[in-house]
Amino acid sequence: MVQIPLGRRKEKGIIIGARDIADSKMEIKSANFELRNVNKIISLEPVLTKQQIELALFLGQYYFCSPGIFAKMSLPPKNTPACHTDPAVAGEGSRANARPKFQTLILTPTISRAHSSYESSSSDNSVLWHSELTQKQKNATWLAVKIGQAQTIIGTRSAVFLPFTNLKKIIIEDKTNPNHKSWDMFPHYDSRLIAQKLAKILKSKITFSDKSHALRLREIIPVIIDMREELKGGNFSIFSVDLYEAVKNALTANQQIILFINRRGLANFILCRDCGYVAKCQNCDAPLAHHLINSRPALLCHHCGTKEISPKTCPKCKSWRIKTVGSGSQKVEAETKKFFPDAKILRLDSDSAPKPKDQQKIIADFVAKKADILIATQTIFSWLAELSAAKPQVIGLLSADTLLHIPDFRSG
């Protein structure tokens, strides 16, 4: 690792190759840039393994970004030496006692799942890795992996960037879980794809685990309600009569309920009933969803995050006949509070719980029976393992038809 001048700044750089300048004099003279000297050498010892460099170069090309971003993620934690040879190193966050014959990486989609797998691990040489470890724990875990003391490495998606010495097996738990993707922070990557490339580089065996965690129902009785018939009968609510009665009876019996809708917000879009105007995002050309943000109506693009003030009259024809179309999790919450004012309600979506830690708390509160009704979007599918301890009496799927019309590039 070296320090290099970059404009007026001084940045760290990793040397991945070198050649004699005498062989490139003509090329340097004809170049449209100026070569500058390295300021100083920070470390003579390699800070990355050959496999980590190969992985970073591949990811930079695959995700069309600088490989330095992924190389930076592979660097040792703060205040950790790049190379350590003392086999007696051990610390918090690990149970490393002896040098293993080979290493196994277990990738979990969530931190809570990582802790659960770690606690149930039978190996004395297991270590835990995730973003909520203290700096001291991260240092100890990184060194245990680097010097080969750690035999079983259990962690979330960033564990794929650890400096493995003898990785022979990779296990990906709950392979369909969306939390294996880095969607909430940059760089955006899929740890399952990285694990497959890592297995190819290190000639390791990779296994995908897809254990289904079904919710335990005392008696499964599927009922399909045609909402068109409800409308003919004068019911304009998002709740059918049967669902309303089922929720009411479950609350009377002190049982829990889960209401699922695959949309967040109050409504899918707003529509002018006179001219047909639909508010759309100027960046994405997608309909803007109607939300309550800080208790105020607003329009939000679910693709790029653009926010606009919800109009009181039509911007096109100035008509006041504007209506909302469709339903979202906020509308379900409002309707549920109206029908069941005494019920304790939790809402699980990316608005009410943007971070995994917030989502985990909502799930934990529901499992602990601190709430009667859980209103959830597809975020709930990331927490089925944690939710398996719950025993809801009723599960309602609202606007189920919308699930059949969501485009997906894998649908063919």
C-alpha positions in Angstrom: 0.0 0.0 0.0 1.3 3.5 -0.9 0.3 7.1 -0.6 -0.3 8.9 -3.9 -1.0 12.5 -4.9 -4.5 12.9 -6.5 -5.0 16.5 -7.3 -4.4 18.4 -4.1 -5.4 15.4 -2.0 -3.3 12.5 -0.7 -4.9 9.1 -1.1 -4.1 5.5 -0.4 -3.4 3.2 -3.3 -2.8 -0.5 -3.8 -0.1 -1.6 -6.2 -1.3 -4.6 -8.2 1.4 -4.7 -10.8 4.6 -3.0 -11.9 6.9 -2.8 -15.0 10.3 -1.2 -15.8 9.9 2.4 -16.9 12.8 2.0 -19.4 10.5 -0.2 -21.5 7.8 2.4 -21.8 9.7 5.7 -22.5 8.1 6.3 -25.9 4.6 5.5 -24.6 5.1 7.9 -21.7 6.3 10.7 -23.9 3.3 10.4 -26.2 0.8 10.1 -23.4 -1.7 12.9 -22.7 -1.1 12.7 -18.9 1.7 13.4 -16.5 3.3 10.7 -14.3 3.8 11.7 -10.6 5.9 10.0 -8.0 4.5 8.0 -5.1 4.6 10.1 -1.9 5.5 7.2 0.4 5.2 3.5 1.0 2.7 2.8 3.7 3.2 -1.0 3.9 5.7 -3.3 2.2 3.5 -6.3 3.2 0.6 -7.2 0.8 -2.6 -5.8 2.2 -4.8 -7.9 -0.2 -4.4 -11.5 -1.3 -4.1 -12.4 -5.0 -7.6 -13.8 -4.8 -9.0 -10.6 -3.4 -7.4 -8.5 -6.1 -8.8 -10.8 -8.8 -12.2 -10.6 -7.2 -12.1 -6.8 -7.0 -11.0 -6.5 -10.7 -13.8 -8.8 -11.8 -16.5 -6.9 -9.8 -15.3 -3.6 -11.1 -15.8 -4.8 -14.6 -19.1 -6.6 -13.8 -20.7 -3.7 -12.0 -19.1 -1.1 -14.3 -17.4 0.8 -11.5 -14.0 1.3 -10.0 -12.4 -1.9 -8.7 -10.9 0.2 -6.0 -14.4 0.4 -4.3 -14.4 -3.4 -3.8 -10.7 -3.4 -3.0 -11.4 -0.9 -0.2 -14.1 -3.2 1.2 -11.5 -6.0 1.3 -8.9 -4.0 3.3 -8.3 -4.8 7.0 -10.5 -3.0 9.5 -9.2 0.1 11.2 -6.0 -0.3 13.3 -5.6 -3.9 12.1 -2.2 -4.9 10.8 -2.3 -6.1 7.2 -0.3 -9.2 8.0 -0.1 -11.2 11.2 1.7 -14.5 11.8 1.2 -15.1 15.5 -1.1 -18.2 15.7 -2.0 -17.4 19.3 -4.1 -14.4 18.3 -7.7 -14.7 19.5 -10.3 -12.2 20.7 -13.9 -11.1 21.1 -16.1 -12.2 18.3 -14.3 -15.6 17.7 -13.8 -19.0 19.3 -10.6 -19.7 17.4 -8.3 -22.1 19.2 -6.4 -24.1 16.6 -5.4 -23.8 13.0 -8.1 -25.6 10.9 -7.6 -27.9 8.0 -10.0 -25.8 5.9 -12.4 -22.9 6.1 -16.2 -22.8 5.6 -18.1 -19.6 4.9 -21.8 -19.4 5.9 -23.6 -16.4 4.4 -26.8 -15.4 6.1 -29.2 -12.7 4.9 -29.7 -10.9 8.2 -27.6 -10.1 11.4 -30.1 -11.9 13.6 -29.8 -15.1 11.5 -26.0 -14.8 11.7 -26.2 -14.7 15.5 -28.6 -17.7 15.5 -26.3 -19.7 13.3 -23.3 -18.7 15.3 -24.9 -19.7 18.6 -26.0 -23.1 17.2 -22.6 -23.8 15.6 -20.8 -26.9 16.9 -17.4 -25.7 15.8 -15.0 -24.3 18.4 -13.2 -22.4 15.6 -16.2 -20.3 14.5 -16.2 -16.6 14.1 -19.0 -14.0 13.5 -18.9 -11.1 11.0 -21.4 -8.3 10.4 -21.6 -4.6 10.5 -22.8 -4.2 14.1 -19.6 -5.8 15.6 -17.4 -3.5 17.6 -14.1 -2.4 16.1 -12.3 -4.7 18.5 -14.4 -7.6 17.5 -14.0 -6.9 13.8 -10.2 -6.7 14.2 -10.1 -10.1 16.1 -12.3 -11.8 13.5 -10.4 -10.4 10.5 -7.1 -11.6 12.0 -8.5 -15.0 12.8 -9.6 -15.5 9.2 -6.4 -14.0 7.8 -4.0 -16.3 9.8 -6.2 -19.4 9.3 -7.4 -19.8 12.9 -11.1 -19.4 12.0 -12.6 -22.6 10.6 -16.2 -21.6 10.3 -17.0 -18.0 9.3 -20.6 -17.0 9.8 -21.6 -13.6 8.5 -23.8 -11.3 6.4 -23.0 -10.3 2.8 -19.8 -8.3 3.5 -18.2 -11.5 4.8 -17.4 -12.4 1.1 -14.6 -9.8 1.3 -12.7 -11.4 4.2 -9.0 -12.6 3.5 -9.6 -16.4 3.4 -6.6 -18.6 3.6 -8.0 -22.0 2.8 -11.7 -21.6 1.9 -13.1 -24.9 0.8 -16.8 -24.6 1.3 -19.4 -21.8 0.9 -23.0 -22.2 2.2 -25.6 -19.5 1.3 -28.6 -19.7 3.6 -32.0 -18.7 2.4 -30.8 -18.1 -1.2 -34.0 -16.3 -2.3 -33.8 -13.7 0.5 -33.5 -10.2 -1.0 -31.2 -9.1 1.9 -28.3 -10.9 0.1 -28.3 -7.9 -2.2 -26.7 -4.6 -1.0 -29.7 -2.4 -1.9 -29.5 0.0 1.0 -25.9 1.3 0.6 -23.2 1.8 -2.0 -21.7 -0.2 -3.7 -24.8 -2.2 -4.7 -23.9 -5.8 -5.2 -25.3 -9.3 -4.9 -23.3 -11.4 -2.4 -24.6 -14.6 -4.0 -23.0 -13.7 -7.3 -19.8 -12.7 -5.5 -19.8 -16.0 -3.6 -20.1 -18.0 -6.8 -17.1 -16.1 -8.3 -15.1 -16.5 -5.1 -15.8 -20.3 -5.2 -14.5 -20.4 -8.8 -11.3 -18.4 -7.9 -10.6 -20.5 -4.8 -11.9 -23.8 -6.3 -14.3 -24.1 -3.4 -17.6 -26.0 -3.2 -20.7 -23.8 -3.0 -24.1 -24.9 -1.6 -27.4 -23.0 -1.7 -29.8 -23.5 1.2 -33.5 -22.6 0.7 -35.3 -23.7 3.8 -38.9 -22.5 3.8 -40.1 -21.0 7.0 -43.9 -21.4 6.8 -46.1 -19.5 9.3 -47.8 -21.9 11.6 -51.5 -21.7 11.3 -53.8 -23.7 13.6 -56.1 -24.5 10.8 -55.4 -23.5 7.2 -58.6 -22.6 5.4 -58.0 -20.6 2.2 -60.8 -18.4 1.2 -60.9 -16.4 -2.0 -63.1 -13.3 -2.1 -64.2 -11.6 -5.3 -64.2 -7.9 -4.4 -66.4 -7.2 -7.4 -69.2 -8.9 -5.6 -68.4 -6.9 -2.5 -68.8 -3.7 -4.5 -72.2 -4.9 -5.8 -73.3 -5.5 -2.3 -72.4 -1.9 -1.3 -69.0 -2.7 0.5 -66.5 -0.1 -0.8 -63.9 -0.9 1.9 -60.6 -2.7 1.1 -61.8 -5.3 3.7 -64.3 -7.9 2.5 -67.1 -8.9 4.9 -65.5 -12.3 5.5 -62.1 -10.8 6.3 -63.6 -8.3 8.6 -65.4 -11.0 10.6 -62.3 -13.2 10.7 -60.2 -10.4 12.1 -62.9 -9.4 14.6 -63.2 -13.0 15.8 -59.4 -13.4 16.1 -59.2 -10.2 18.2 -62.0 -11.4 20.4 -60.1 -14.7 21.0 -56.9 -12.8 21.7 -55.2 -14.2 18.6 -52.9 -12.4 16.1 -53.5 -11.3 12.5 -51.2 -10.6 9.6 -52.4 -8.4 6.8 -50.3 -8.4 3.6 -50.4 -5.9 0.8 -47.7 -5.6 -1.8 -47.8 -1.8 -2.0 -46.6 0.9 0.4 -48.2 4.3 0.8 -51.8 5.4 0.7 -52.6 4.8 -2.9 -50.9 3.7 -6.2 -51.5 7.0 -8.0 -53.8 10.0 -8.2 -56.2 10.5 -11.2 -58.2 13.4 -12.5 -61.7 12.2 -13.2 -62.4 15.0 -15.7 -59.3 14.9 -18.0 -57.7 11.6 -17.0 -54.4 13.2 -15.8 -52.1 11.0 -13.8 -49.2 12.5 -11.9 -45.9 11.0 -13.1 -42.3 11.3 -12.2 -40.3 13.6 -14.4 -37.3 11.4 -14.1 -38.8 7.9 -14.5 -42.1 8.6 -16.2 -43.7 6.2 -13.6 -46.9 7.1 -11.7 -46.2 8.8 -8.4 -47.6 7.0 -5.4 -49.7 8.9 -2.9 -48.1 8.9 0.6 -48.4 10.4 4.0 -45.0 11.9 4.8 -44.8 13.5 8.3 -48.6 13.4 8.4 -48.8 15.4 5.2 -50.0 14.1 1.8 -47.2 13.9 -0.8 -46.4 12.2 -4.1 -43.4 9.8 -4.1 -41.6 8.0 -6.9 -40.8 4.4 -5.8 -38.0 4.2 -8.4 -35.9 7.2 -7.8 -37.3 8.7 -4.6 -38.5 12.0 -6.2 -41.0 13.8 -3.9 -43.7 16.3 -4.9 -46.5 18.1 -3.1 -49.8 16.4 -3.7 -52.0 18.8 -5.7 -55.4 19.9 -4.5 -56.6 20.6 -8.1 -55.6 19.0 -11.4 -52.4 20.7 -12.8 -53.8 20.1 -16.3 -57.4 21.2 -16.3 -57.7 22.8 -12.8 -60.5 20.4 -11.8 -61.0 19.6 -8.2 -62.2 16.1 -9.0 -59.0 14.3 -8.1 -59.2 10.8 -6.7 -56.7 8.3 -5.4 -56.5 4.9 -7.1 -55.4 1.7 -5.4 -54.3 0.9 -1.9 -51.1 0.7 0.0 -49.9 -0.3 3.5 -50.7 3.2 4.9 -54.3 3.0 3.7 -54.6 -0.5 5.2 -53.3 0.8 8.5 -55.8 3.7 8.4 -58.7 1.4 7.6 -57.7 -1.1 10.3 -57.5 1.6 12.9 -61.0 2.8 11.9 -62.5 -0.7 12.1 -60.6 -1.9 15.1 -59.6 1.1 17.2 -58.6 -0.9 20.3 -56.2 -3.2 18.4 -52.5 -2.8 18.7 -51.1 -2.4 15.2 -47.6 -2.6 13.7 -46.7 -1.7 10.1 -43.7 -3.3 8.4 -42.6 -1.6 5.2 -39.6 0.4 4.0 -41.2 3.6 5.1 -41.9 2.7 8.7 -38.7 0.6 9.0 -36.1 1.6 6.4 -33.2 -0.2 8.2 -32.9 -4.0 8.9 -32.5 -3.2 12.6 -35.9 -1.4 12.7 -37.5 -4.3 10.8 -36.1 -6.8 13.2 -37.6 -4.9 16.2 -41.1 -4.9 14.6 -40.9 -8.6 14.0 -39.6 -9.3 17.5 -42.4 -7.2 19.0 -45.0 -9.1 17.0 -43.6 -12.5 18.0 -43.6 -11.3 21.6 -47.3 -10.5 21.2 -46.8 -6.8 21.8 -49.2 -6.2 18.9 -52.4 -7.8 17.6 -52.2 -7.0 13.9 -49.1 -6.8 11.7 -49.6 -5.0 8.4 -46.7 -5.9 6.0 -45.4 -5.5 2.5 -43.0 -7.9 0.8 -40.4 -6.8 3.4 -41.9 -9.6 5.6 -40.3 -12.3 3.3 -36.9 -11.3 4.6 -37.9 -12.3 8.1 -39.8 -15.5 7.7 -37.3 -17.5 9.9 -37.7 -15.0 12.7 -41.5 -14.9 12.2 -41.9 -18.7 12.3 -42.3 -18.5 16.1 -45.5 -16.5 15.6 -48.9 -18.2 15.4 -51.3 -15.9 13.6 -54.9 -17.0 13.5 -55.7 -15.0 10.3 -53.6 -14.0 7.3 -55.2 -11.7 4.9 -53.9 -10.9 1.4 -55.3 -7.6 0.2 -55.4 -6.7 -3.5 -54.0 -10.1 -4.3 -54.5 -9.6 -8.0 -51.7 -7.1 -8.1 -49.2 -9.8 -7.3 -50.1 -11.4 -10.7 -49.3 -8.3 -12.7 -45.9 -7.3 -11.4 -43.3 -7.4 -14.2 -40.2 -9.5 -13.6 -37.3 -10.1 -16.0 -37.2 -13.8 -14.8 -40.8 -14.5 -15.5 -40.2 -15.9 -19.0 
